[in-house]
Amino acid sequence: GYFGLYDFSKLYVMPALGMTGKDSHSLTNLFKKFLLALGIDIFSAYCAYPLDTVRRSMMMQSGRKEKLYTNSFQCFSHIWKEGGIRLIYKGAGMNSIRAIGSAMVLIIYDELKHILLPNAKSGGH
């Protein structure tokens, strides 16, 4: 999972929330797992977003003759001076919509693994 948080949640959070045992694959628990995976995905995306902003800014200047910055630290400093935290995270909310698909992938993978390989060990289950 994202930064290992989903795997951690399968081992420690899901059992603490009573999402294990014979009812672990009920519709209610699937929804809870989805919400947990979604939260983890959004958290991870917000943690990585400043690096993504720097990467995009560096790529946008690739065709220019005059470079605004020559390295990632200069780029981050420039973005911070121009707009602060708002500019660093500009577009992060819309980027979080992708988290829905990512969370679904995590849940579907776990459920297919449970169906196709019922004896396979899955963290926390």
N, CA, C and O atoms as CSV, one atom per row, in Angstrom:
chain,resi,resn,atom,element,x,y,z
A,1,GLY,N,N,0.816,-1.187,0.000
A,1,GLY,CA,C,0.000,0.000,0.000
A,1,GLY,C,C,0.856,1.245,0.000
A,1,GLY,O,O,2.084,1.165,0.044
A,2,TYR,N,N,0.227,2.367,-0.048
A,2,TYR,CA,C,0.902,3.648,-0.137
A,2,TYR,C,C,1.710,3.919,1.115
A,2,TYR,O,O,1.179,4.052,2.218
A,3,PHE,N,N,3.023,3.994,0.901
A,3,PHE,CA,C,3.993,4.181,1.987
A,3,PHE,C,C,3.840,3.105,3.059
A,3,PHE,O,O,4.227,3.322,4.207
A,4,GLY,N,N,3.290,1.966,2.709
A,4,GLY,CA,C,3.119,0.871,3.654
A,4,GLY,C,C,1.968,1.084,4.629
A,4,GLY,O,O,1.731,0.247,5.501
A,5,LEU,N,N,1.256,2.186,4.489
A,5,LEU,CA,C,0.187,2.481,5.444
A,5,LEU,C,C,-0.998,1.530,5.303
A,5,LEU,O,O,-1.611,1.154,6.303
A,6,TYR,N,N,-1.325,1.142,4.083
A,6,TYR,CA,C,-2.456,0.223,3.913
A,6,TYR,C,C,-2.118,-1.144,4.508
A,6,TYR,O,O,-2.953,-1.765,5.165
A,7,ASP,N,N,-0.892,-1.606,4.273
A,7,ASP,CA,C,-0.472,-2.879,4.867
A,7,ASP,C,C,-0.469,-2.789,6.391
A,7,ASP,O,O,-0.884,-3.724,7.075
A,8,PHE,N,N,-0.004,-1.668,6.913
A,8,PHE,CA,C,-0.031,-1.439,8.359
A,8,PHE,C,C,-1.470,-1.473,8.875
A,8,PHE,O,O,-1.750,-2.059,9.921
A,9,SER,N,N,-2.381,-0.834,8.125
A,9,SER,CA,C,-3.775,-0.786,8.572
A,9,SER,C,C,-4.402,-2.178,8.561
A,9,SER,O,O,-5.258,-2.479,9.393
A,10,LYS,N,N,-3.977,-3.038,7.613
A,10,LYS,CA,C,-4.514,-4.399,7.589
A,10,LYS,C,C,-4.066,-5.185,8.814
A,10,LYS,O,O,-4.798,-6.041,9.311
A,11,LEU,N,N,-2.874,-4.897,9.292
A,11,LEU,CA,C,-2.358,-5.629,10.450
A,11,LEU,C,C,-2.854,-5.096,11.786
A,11,LEU,O,O,-3.096,-5.869,12.714
A,12,TYR,N,N,-3.008,-3.761,11.890
A,12,TYR,CA,C,-3.288,-3.174,13.198
A,12,TYR,C,C,-4.612,-2.420,13.291
A,12,TYR,O,O,-5.311,-2.531,14.299
A,13,VAL,N,N,-4.962,-1.669,12.274
A,13,VAL,CA,C,-6.168,-0.834,12.358
A,13,VAL,C,C,-7.432,-1.659,12.131
A,13,VAL,O,O,-8.389,-1.565,12.898
A,14,MET,N,N,-7.428,-2.466,11.073
A,14,MET,CA,C,-8.635,-3.258,10.777
A,14,MET,C,C,-9.013,-4.205,11.913
A,14,MET,O,O,-10.192,-4.289,12.257
A,15,PRO,N,N,-8.059,-4.920,12.507
A,15,PRO,CA,C,-8.439,-5.759,13.663
A,15,PRO,C,C,-8.968,-4.938,14.837
A,15,PRO,O,O,-9.884,-5.371,15.536
A,16,ALA,N,N,-8.394,-3.753,15.055
A,16,ALA,CA,C,-8.856,-2.904,16.157
A,16,ALA,C,C,-10.278,-2.400,15.910
A,16,ALA,O,O,-11.019,-2.133,16.856
A,17,LEU,N,N,-10.654,-2.274,14.636
A,17,LEU,CA,C,-12.005,-1.828,14.297
A,17,LEU,C,C,-12.978,-2.992,14.120
A,17,LEU,O,O,-14.128,-2.795,13.728
A,18,GLY,N,N,-12.513,-4.198,14.410
A,18,GLY,CA,C,-13.364,-5.377,14.301
A,18,GLY,C,C,-13.658,-5.776,12.864
A,18,GLY,O,O,-14.720,-6.327,12.573
A,19,MET,N,N,-12.731,-5.502,11.979
A,19,MET,CA,C,-12.947,-5.793,10.559
A,19,MET,C,C,-12.239,-7.075,10.135
A,19,MET,O,O,-11.806,-7.193,8.989
A,20,THR,N,N,-12.121,-8.024,11.036
A,20,THR,CA,C,-11.490,-9.305,10.722
A,20,THR,C,C,-12.448,-10.429,11.081
A,20,THR,O,O,-13.534,-10.183,11.607
A,21,GLY,N,N,-12.053,-11.637,10.804
A,21,GLY,CA,C,-12.898,-12.783,11.125
A,21,GLY,C,C,-13.805,-13.149,9.967
A,21,GLY,O,O,-13.559,-12.779,8.819
A,22,LYS,N,N,-14.855,-13.881,10.291
A,22,LYS,CA,C,-15.720,-14.393,9.222
A,22,LYS,C,C,-16.534,-13.293,8.535
A,22,LYS,O,O,-16.959,-13.465,7.392
A,23,ASP,N,N,-16.753,-12.178,9.212
A,23,ASP,CA,C,-17.503,-11.065,8.608
A,23,ASP,C,C,-16.601,-10.046,7.916
A,23,ASP,O,O,-17.072,-8.993,7.487
A,24,SER,N,N,-15.316,-10.350,7.805
A,24,SER,CA,C,-14.387,-9.361,7.255
A,24,SER,C,C,-14.659,-9.028,5.795
A,24,SER,O,O,-14.189,-8.002,5.303
A,25,HIS,N,N,-15.408,-9.874,5.091
A,25,HIS,CA,C,-15.693,-9.615,3.681
A,25,HIS,C,C,-17.155,-9.243,3.454
A,25,HIS,O,O,-17.664,-9.339,2.338
A,26,SER,N,N,-17.822,-8.818,4.523
A,26,SER,CA,C,-19.205,-8.362,4.389
A,26,SER,C,C,-19.224,-7.016,3.658
A,26,SER,O,O,-18.199,-6.341,3.556
A,27,LEU,N,N,-20.378,-6.642,3.162
A,27,LEU,CA,C,-20.514,-5.384,2.433
A,27,LEU,C,C,-20.161,-4.188,3.316
A,27,LEU,O,O,-19.530,-3.236,2.858
A,28,THR,N,N,-20.569,-4.244,4.570
A,28,THR,CA,C,-20.262,-3.154,5.509
A,28,THR,C,C,-18.755,-3.016,5.700
A,28,THR,O,O,-18.220,-1.908,5.660
A,29,ASN,N,N,-18.077,-4.132,5.905
A,29,ASN,CA,C,-16.632,-4.081,6.099
A,29,ASN,C,C,-15.894,-3.703,4.818
A,29,ASN,O,O,-14.846,-3.061,4.873
A,30,LEU,N,N,-16.432,-4.095,3.668
A,30,LEU,CA,C,-15.827,-3.660,2.402
A,30,LEU,C,C,-15.891,-2.144,2.280
A,30,LEU,O,O,-14.933,-1.509,1.840
A,31,PHE,N,N,-17.015,-1.572,2.669
A,31,PHE,CA,C,-17.154,-0.117,2.632
A,31,PHE,C,C,-16.182,0.546,3.608
A,31,PHE,O,O,-15.569,1.562,3.279
A,32,LYS,N,N,-16.040,-0.022,4.801
A,32,LYS,CA,C,-15.093,0.515,5.785
A,32,LYS,C,C,-13.662,0.422,5.261
A,32,LYS,O,O,-12.878,1.359,5.415
A,33,LYS,N,N,-13.323,-0.709,4.643
A,33,LYS,CA,C,-11.981,-0.879,4.060
A,33,LYS,C,C,-11.741,0.148,2.956
A,33,LYS,O,O,-10.655,0.714,2.836
A,34,PHE,N,N,-12.783,0.373,2.151
A,34,PHE,CA,C,-12.657,1.365,1.085
A,34,PHE,C,C,-12.393,2.751,1.660
A,34,PHE,O,O,-11.514,3.464,1.176
A,35,LEU,N,N,-13.144,3.139,2.688
A,35,LEU,CA,C,-12.939,4.453,3.299
A,35,LEU,C,C,-11.546,4.570,3.918
A,35,LEU,O,O,-10.909,5.620,3.824
A,36,LEU,N,N,-11.077,3.503,4.543
A,36,LEU,CA,C,-9.736,3.496,5.117
A,36,LEU,C,C,-8.685,3.615,4.015
A,36,LEU,O,O,-7.741,4.396,4.140
A,37,ALA,N,N,-8.841,2.850,2.944
A,37,ALA,CA,C,-7.903,2.918,1.818
A,37,ALA,C,C,-7.940,4.290,1.163
A,37,ALA,O,O,-6.901,4.811,0.757
A,38,LEU,N,N,-9.122,4.879,1.057
A,38,LEU,CA,C,-9.256,6.210,0.475
A,38,LEU,C,C,-8.537,7.254,1.320
A,38,LEU,O,O,-7.823,8.106,0.790
A,39,GLY,N,N,-8.727,7.185,2.632
A,39,GLY,CA,C,-8.041,8.114,3.531
A,39,GLY,C,C,-6.524,7.982,3.443
A,39,GLY,O,O,-5.804,8.981,3.439
A,40,ILE,N,N,-6.052,6.753,3.375
A,40,ILE,CA,C,-4.620,6.501,3.268
A,40,ILE,C,C,-4.087,7.039,1.943
A,40,ILE,O,O,-3.017,7.646,1.897
A,41,ASP,N,N,-4.828,6.816,0.887
A,41,ASP,CA,C,-4.405,7.279,-0.431
A,41,ASP,C,C,-4.346,8.806,-0.491
A,41,ASP,O,O,-3.378,9.370,-1.002
A,42,ILE,N,N,-5.364,9.466,0.023
A,42,ILE,CA,C,-5.384,10.933,0.023
A,42,ILE,C,C,-4.255,11.480,0.886
A,42,ILE,O,O,-3.579,12.428,0.486
A,43,PHE,N,N,-4.041,10.902,2.057
A,43,PHE,CA,C,-2.938,11.326,2.929
A,43,PHE,C,C,-1.600,11.196,2.214
A,43,PHE,O,O,-0.775,12.108,2.252
A,44,SER,N,N,-1.392,10.056,1.563
A,44,SER,CA,C,-0.133,9.817,0.856
A,44,SER,C,C,0.046,10.798,-0.294
A,44,SER,O,O,1.150,11.287,-0.533
A,45,ALA,N,N,-1.044,11.086,-1.008
A,45,ALA,CA,C,-0.972,12.023,-2.125
A,45,ALA,C,C,-0.599,13.423,-1.643
A,45,ALA,O,O,0.191,14.112,-2.289
A,46,TYR,N,N,-1.160,13.841,-0.518
A,46,TYR,CA,C,-0.834,15.163,0.016
A,46,TYR,C,C,0.605,15.219,0.529
A,46,TYR,O,O,1.242,16.270,0.462
A,47,CYS,N,N,1.115,14.117,1.034
A,47,CYS,CA,C,2.516,14.083,1.476
A,47,CYS,C,C,3.467,14.232,0.291
A,47,CYS,O,O,4.489,14.911,0.396
A,48,ALA,N,N,3.140,13.607,-0.822
A,48,ALA,CA,C,4.023,13.607,-1.991
A,48,ALA,C,C,3.786,14.805,-2.917
A,48,ALA,O,O,4.611,15.067,-3.792
A,49,TYR,N,N,2.693,15.528,-2.748
A,49,TYR,CA,C,2.321,16.570,-3.695
A,49,TYR,C,C,3.363,17.682,-3.862
A,49,TYR,O,O,3.585,18.116,-4.992
A,50,PRO,N,N,4.009,18.162,-2.805
A,50,PRO,CA,C,5.031,19.199,-3.022
A,50,PRO,C,C,6.145,18.748,-3.976
A,50,PRO,O,O,6.626,19.539,-4.787
A,51,LEU,N,N,6.548,17.491,-3.879
A,51,LEU,CA,C,7.576,16.980,-4.798
A,51,LEU,C,C,7.048,16.930,-6.222
A,51,LEU,O,O,7.781,17.199,-7.174
A,52,ASP,N,N,5.780,16.586,-6.364
A,52,ASP,CA,C,5.157,16.551,-7.684
A,52,ASP,C,C,5.074,17.959,-8.276
A,52,ASP,O,O,5.283,18.140,-9.475
A,53,THR,N,N,4.771,18.949,-7.446
A,53,THR,CA,C,4.716,20.337,-7.894
A,53,THR,C,C,6.077,20.784,-8.406
A,53,THR,O,O,6.169,21.427,-9.452
A,54,VAL,N,N,7.119,20.453,-7.684
A,54,VAL,CA,C,8.480,20.803,-8.110
A,54,VAL,C,C,8.806,20.089,-9.425
A,54,VAL,O,O,9.356,20.697,-10.343
A,55,ARG,N,N,8.476,18.831,-9.511
A,55,ARG,CA,C,8.749,18.069,-10.742
A,55,ARG,C,C,8.058,18.701,-11.939
A,55,ARG,O,O,8.671,18.871,-12.993
A,56,ARG,N,N,6.781,19.053,-11.782
A,56,ARG,CA,C,6.043,19.669,-12.885
A,56,ARG,C,C,6.652,21.008,-13.275
A,56,ARG,O,O,6.772,21.314,-14.462
A,57,SER,N,N,7.037,21.805,-12.288
A,57,SER,CA,C,7.645,23.114,-12.575
A,57,SER,C,C,8.973,22.969,-13.304
A,57,SER,O,O,9.278,23.736,-14.217
A,58,MET,N,N,9.748,21.993,-12.897
A,58,MET,CA,C,11.031,21.751,-13.568
A,58,MET,C,C,10.786,21.306,-15.016
A,58,MET,O,O,11.514,21.714,-15.921
A,59,MET,N,N,9.789,20.490,-15.231
A,59,MET,CA,C,9.479,20.022,-16.584
A,59,MET,C,C,8.962,21.159,-17.461
A,59,MET,O,O,9.263,21.199,-18.655
A,60,MET,N,N,8.194,22.077,-16.891
A,60,MET,CA,C,7.613,23.174,-17.657
A,60,MET,C,C,8.676,24.146,-18.180
A,60,MET,O,O,8.444,24.826,-19.180
A,61,GLN,N,N,9.800,24.219,-17.541
A,61,GLN,CA,C,10.839,25.144,-17.994
A,61,GLN,C,C,11.839,24.468,-18.920
A,61,GLN,O,O,12.810,25.104,-19.332
A,62,SER,N,N,11.636,23.215,-19.256
A,62,SER,CA,C,12.612,22.464,-20.047
A,62,SER,C,C,12.843,23.057,-21.437
A,62,SER,O,O,13.952,22.953,-21.962
A,63,GLY,N,N,11.833,23.674,-22.045
A,63,GLY,CA,C,12.002,24.222,-23.386
A,63,GLY,C,C,12.475,25.668,-23.419
A,63,GLY,O,O,12.740,26.204,-24.495
A,64,ARG,N,N,12.582,26.298,-22.277
A,64,ARG,CA,C,12.965,27.712,-22.211
A,64,ARG,C,C,14.460,27.895,-22.396
A,64,ARG,O,O,15.266,27.034,-22.043
A,65,LYS,N,N,14.806,29.048,-22.963
A,65,LYS,CA,C,16.233,29.379,-23.070
A,65,LYS,C,C,16.762,29.850,-21.722
A,65,LYS,O,O,17.841,29.450,-21.284
A,66,GLU,N,N,15.976,30.710,-21.072
A,66,GLU,CA,C,16.377,31.204,-19.748
A,66,GLU,C,C,15.710,30.343,-18.681
A,66,GLU,O,O,14.485,30.239,-18.625
A,67,LYS,N,N,16.516,29.743,-17.856
A,67,LYS,CA,C,16.015,28.877,-16.789
A,67,LYS,C,C,15.772,29.715,-15.532
A,67,LYS,O,O,16.607,30.531,-15.143
A,68,LEU,N,N,14.623,29.500,-14.911
A,68,LEU,CA,C,14.329,30.185,-13.653
A,68,LEU,C,C,15.102,29.564,-12.491
A,68,LEU,O,O,15.465,30.245,-11.532
A,69,TYR,N,N,15.343,28.262,-12.595
A,69,TYR,CA,C,16.037,27.543,-11.525
A,69,TYR,C,C,16.808,26.392,-12.144
A,69,TYR,O,O,16.453,25.877,-13.205
A,70,THR,N,N,17.864,26.005,-11.461
A,70,THR,CA,C,18.722,24.946,-12.004
A,70,THR,C,C,18.603,23.632,-11.237
A,70,THR,O,O,19.084,22.598,-11.701
A,71,ASN,N,N,17.969,23.665,-10.070
A,71,ASN,CA,C,17.801,22.428,-9.302
A,71,ASN,C,C,16.486,22.460,-8.530
A,71,ASN,O,O,15.792,23.476,-8.498
A,72,SER,N,N,16.166,21.354,-7.922
A,72,SER,CA,C,14.893,21.210,-7.218
A,72,SER,C,C,14.775,22.152,-6.026
A,72,SER,O,O,13.692,22.665,-5.746
A,73,PHE,N,N,15.873,22.382,-5.329
A,73,PHE,CA,C,15.819,23.265,-4.159
A,73,PHE,C,C,15.526,24.702,-4.572
A,73,PHE,O,O,14.747,25.394,-3.916
A,74,GLN,N,N,16.152,25.151,-5.660
A,74,GLN,CA,C,15.870,26.487,-6.177
A,74,GLN,C,C,14.419,26.590,-6.626
A,74,GLN,O,O,13.756,27.599,-6.383
A,75,CYS,N,N,13.938,25.560,-7.272
A,75,CYS,CA,C,12.557,25.529,-7.760
A,75,CYS,C,C,11.577,25.624,-6.592
A,75,CYS,O,O,10.641,26.423,-6.629
A,76,PHE,N,N,11.789,24.811,-5.559
A,76,PHE,CA,C,10.910,24.840,-4.390
A,76,PHE,C,C,10.925,26.218,-3.740
A,76,PHE,O,O,9.879,26.754,-3.375
A,77,SER,N,N,12.127,26.787,-3.600
A,77,SER,CA,C,12.277,28.110,-2.990
A,77,SER,C,C,11.526,29.163,-3.804
A,77,SER,O,O,10.858,30.029,-3.239
A,78,HIS,N,N,11.634,29.089,-5.116
A,78,HIS,CA,C,10.946,30.038,-5.996
A,78,HIS,C,C,9.433,29.907,-5.854
A,78,HIS,O,O,8.730,30.910,-5.729
A,79,ILE,N,N,8.936,28.687,-5.872
A,79,ILE,CA,C,7.491,28.457,-5.728
A,79,ILE,C,C,7.011,28.965,-4.376
A,79,ILE,O,O,5.958,29.595,-4.283
A,80,TRP,N,N,7.778,28.693,-3.333
A,80,TRP,CA,C,7.401,29.110,-1.977
A,80,TRP,C,C,7.339,30.637,-1.873
A,80,TRP,O,O,6.412,31.189,-1.279
A,81,LYS,N,N,8.337,31.313,-2.458
A,81,LYS,CA,C,8.360,32.782,-2.412
A,81,LYS,C,C,7.220,33.389,-3.221
A,81,LYS,O,O,6.669,34.421,-2.838
A,82,GLU,N,N,6.864,32.757,-4.336
A,82,GLU,CA,C,5.811,33.280,-5.205
A,82,GLU,C,C,4.411,33.104,-4.616
A,82,GLU,O,O,3.577,34.001,-4.740
A,83,GLY,N,N,4.143,31.974,-3.985
A,83,GLY,CA,C,2.770,31.731,-3.548
A,83,GLY,C,C,2.615,30.963,-2.260
A,83,GLY,O,O,1.493,30.700,-1.827
A,84,GLY,N,N,3.719,30.599,-1.637
A,84,GLY,CA,C,3.642,29.900,-0.365
A,84,GLY,C,C,2.975,28.535,-0.468
A,84,GLY,O,O,3.029,27.869,-1.503
A,85,ILE,N,N,2.355,28.144,0.617
A,85,ILE,CA,C,1.753,26.817,0.718
A,85,ILE,C,C,0.618,26.634,-0.297
A,85,ILE,O,O,0.382,25.527,-0.781
A,86,ARG,N,N,-0.073,27.720,-0.609
A,86,ARG,CA,C,-1.175,27.628,-1.580
A,86,ARG,C,C,-0.680,27.210,-2.952
A,86,ARG,O,O,-1.308,26.386,-3.616
A,87,LEU,N,N,0.437,27.769,-3.379
A,87,LEU,CA,C,0.977,27.419,-4.685
A,87,LEU,C,C,1.597,26.023,-4.679
A,87,LEU,O,O,1.546,25.308,-5.680
A,88,ILE,N,N,2.180,25.646,-3.550
A,88,ILE,CA,C,2.767,24.304,-3.432
A,88,ILE,C,C,1.681,23.237,-3.611
A,88,ILE,O,O,1.909,22.219,-4.263
A,89,TYR,N,N,0.506,23.474,-3.032
A,89,TYR,CA,C,-0.579,22.485,-3.066
A,89,TYR,C,C,-1.681,22.816,-4.075
A,89,TYR,O,O,-2.759,22.223,-4.028
A,90,LYS,N,N,-1.421,23.751,-4.980
A,90,LYS,CA,C,-2.432,24.113,-5.978
A,90,LYS,C,C,-2.753,22.894,-6.847
A,90,LYS,O,O,-1.861,22.310,-7.463
A,91,GLY,N,N,-4.007,22.525,-6.890
A,91,GLY,CA,C,-4.442,21.373,-7.680
A,91,GLY,C,C,-4.480,20.065,-6.908
A,91,GLY,O,O,-4.876,19.038,-7.460
A,92,ALA,N,N,-4.077,20.081,-5.650
A,92,ALA,CA,C,-4.045,18.842,-4.867
A,92,ALA,C,C,-5.445,18.278,-4.627
A,92,ALA,O,O,-5.625,17.062,-4.573
A,93,GLY,N,N,-6.424,19.152,-4.483
A,93,GLY,CA,C,-7.789,18.686,-4.262
A,93,GLY,C,C,-8.313,17.886,-5.442
A,93,GLY,O,O,-8.910,16.824,-5.269
A,94,MET,N,N,-8.088,18.401,-6.637
A,94,MET,CA,C,-8.526,17.686,-7.835
A,94,MET,C,C,-7.727,16.397,-8.014
A,94,MET,O,O,-8.248,15.395,-8.504
A,95,ASN,N,N,-6.482,16.435,-7.619
A,95,ASN,CA,C,-5.637,15.245,-7.701
A,95,ASN,C,C,-6.152,14.136,-6.781
A,95,ASN,O,O,-5.945,12.952,-7.046
A,96,SER,N,N,-6.822,14.530,-5.705
A,96,SER,CA,C,-7.339,13.554,-4.745
A,96,SER,C,C,-8.479,12.727,-5.323
A,96,SER,O,O,-8.787,11.657,-4.799
A,97,ILE,N,N,-9.104,13.196,-6.380
A,97,ILE,CA,C,-10.182,12.422,-7.002
A,97,ILE,C,C,-9.644,11.091,-7.519
A,97,ILE,O,O,-10.356,10.087,-7.528
A,98,ARG,N,N,-8.376,11.091,-7.953
A,98,ARG,CA,C,-7.760,9.840,-8.407
A,98,ARG,C,C,-7.661,8.821,-7.277
A,98,ARG,O,O,-7.533,7.623,-7.527
A,99,ALA,N,N,-7.718,9.286,-6.063
A,99,ALA,CA,C,-7.611,8.389,-4.913
A,99,ALA,C,C,-8.767,7.391,-4.876
A,99,ALA,O,O,-8.619,6.294,-4.339
A,100,ILE,N,N,-9.901,7.759,-5.436
A,100,ILE,CA,C,-11.057,6.842,-5.453
A,100,ILE,C,C,-10.689,5.575,-6.214
A,100,ILE,O,O,-10.936,4.465,-5.742
A,101,GLY,N,N,-10.106,5.744,-7.378
A,101,GLY,CA,C,-9.697,4.590,-8.175
A,101,GLY,C,C,-8.608,3.780,-7.502
A,101,GLY,O,O,-8.634,2.550,-7.528
A,102,SER,N,N,-7.656,4.463,-6.905
A,102,SER,CA,C,-6.560,3.769,-6.220
A,102,SER,C,C,-7.065,2.963,-5.036
A,102,SER,O,O,-6.617,1.839,-4.806
A,103,ALA,N,N,-8.000,3.535,-4.282
A,103,ALA,CA,C,-8.571,2.824,-3.135
A,103,ALA,C,C,-9.348,1.601,-3.610
A,103,ALA,O,O,-9.307,0.548,-2.974
A,104,MET,N,N,-10.052,1.741,-4.723
A,104,MET,CA,C,-10.792,0.601,-5.261
A,104,MET,C,C,-9.848,-0.520,-5.691
A,104,MET,O,O,-10.148,-1.699,-5.505
A,105,VAL,N,N,-8.707,-0.143,-6.268
A,105,VAL,CA,C,-7.722,-1.150,-6.671
A,105,VAL,C,C,-7.223,-1.928,-5.454
A,105,VAL,O,O,-7.117,-3.154,-5.505
A,106,LEU,N,N,-6.919,-1.233,-4.369
A,106,LEU,CA,C,-6.445,-1.908,-3.162
A,106,LEU,C,C,-7.476,-2.893,-2.628
A,106,LEU,O,O,-7.131,-4.017,-2.261
A,107,ILE,N,N,-8.731,-2.481,-2.582
A,107,ILE,CA,C,-9.793,-3.320,-2.039
A,107,ILE,C,C,-10.084,-4.494,-2.975
A,107,ILE,O,O,-10.213,-5.632,-2.524
A,108,ILE,N,N,-10.185,-4.219,-4.263
A,108,ILE,CA,C,-10.471,-5.288,-5.231
A,108,ILE,C,C,-9.354,-6.320,-5.230
A,108,ILE,O,O,-9.618,-7.520,-5.305
A,109,TYR,N,N,-8.120,-5.868,-5.148
A,109,TYR,CA,C,-6.988,-6.803,-5.086
A,109,TYR,C,C,-7.122,-7.723,-3.877
A,109,TYR,O,O,-6.982,-8.940,-4.002
A,110,ASP,N,N,-7.390,-7.149,-2.712
A,110,ASP,CA,C,-7.532,-7.956,-1.495
A,110,ASP,C,C,-8.687,-8.945,-1.605
A,110,ASP,O,O,-8.564,-10.094,-1.183
A,111,GLU,N,N,-9.804,-8.503,-2.169
A,111,GLU,CA,C,-10.970,-9.381,-2.278
A,111,GLU,C,C,-10.736,-10.500,-3.297
A,111,GLU,O,O,-11.107,-11.648,-3.053
A,112,LEU,N,N,-10.127,-10.172,-4.427
A,112,LEU,CA,C,-9.811,-11.217,-5.406
A,112,LEU,C,C,-8.808,-12.217,-4.849
A,112,LEU,O,O,-8.904,-13.417,-5.105
A,113,LYS,N,N,-7.854,-11.714,-4.094
A,113,LYS,CA,C,-6.881,-12.601,-3.457
A,113,LYS,C,C,-7.598,-13.547,-2.495
A,113,LYS,O,O,-7.277,-14.733,-2.432
A,114,HIS,N,N,-8.559,-13.027,-1.754
A,114,HIS,CA,C,-9.325,-13.850,-0.811
A,114,HIS,C,C,-10.162,-14.907,-1.548
A,114,HIS,O,O,-10.272,-16.046,-1.094
A,115,ILE,N,N,-10.744,-14.521,-2.681
A,115,ILE,CA,C,-11.593,-15.443,-3.436
A,115,ILE,C,C,-10.764,-16.508,-4.156
A,115,ILE,O,O,-11.082,-17.696,-4.104
A,116,LEU,N,N,-9.702,-16.068,-4.825
A,116,LEU,CA,C,-8.911,-16.986,-5.646
A,116,LEU,C,C,-7.900,-17.806,-4.853
A,116,LEU,O,O,-7.583,-18.939,-5.214
A,117,LEU,N,N,-7.403,-17.222,-3.774
A,117,LEU,CA,C,-6.416,-17.909,-2.929
A,117,LEU,C,C,-6.888,-17.870,-1.478
A,117,LEU,O,O,-6.310,-17.145,-0.668
A,118,PRO,N,N,-7.926,-18.634,-1.133
A,118,PRO,CA,C,-8.520,-18.532,0.209
A,118,PRO,C,C,-7.564,-18.904,1.345
A,118,PRO,O,O,-7.766,-18.460,2.475
A,119,ASN,N,N,-6.538,-19.701,1.079
A,119,ASN,CA,C,-5.610,-20.091,2.133
A,119,ASN,C,C,-4.378,-19.191,2.210
A,119,ASN,O,O,-3.526,-19.377,3.079
A,120,ALA,N,N,-4.284,-18.220,1.308
A,120,ALA,CA,C,-3.130,-17.317,1.310
A,120,ALA,C,C,-3.219,-16.389,2.516
A,120,ALA,O,O,-4.301,-15.952,2.908
A,121,LYS,N,N,-2.070,-16.104,3.086
A,121,LYS,CA,C,-2.034,-15.223,4.246
A,121,LYS,C,C,-2.087,-13.783,3.771
A,121,LYS,O,O,-1.287,-13.369,2.932
A,122,SER,N,N,-3.017,-13.033,4.300
A,122,SER,CA,C,-3.163,-11.619,3.980
A,122,SER,C,C,-3.095,-10.870,5.295
A,122,SER,O,O,-3.885,-11.145,6.199
A,123,GLY,N,N,-2.165,-9.923,5.426
A,123,GLY,CA,C,-1.931,-9.209,6.669
A,123,GLY,C,C,-3.189,-8.824,7.421
A,123,GLY,O,O,-4.027,-8.088,6.899
A,124,GLY,N,N,-3.326,-9.311,8.633
A,124,GLY,CA,C,-4.434,-8.942,9.490
A,124,GLY,C,C,-5.709,-9.743,9.273
A,124,GLY,O,O,-6.676,-9.565,10.014
A,125,HIS,N,N,-5.734,-10.624,8.269
A,125,HIS,CA,C,-6.959,-11.379,7.970
A,125,HIS,C,C,-6.769,-12.824,8.282
A,125,HIS,O,O,-7.688,-13.622,8.097
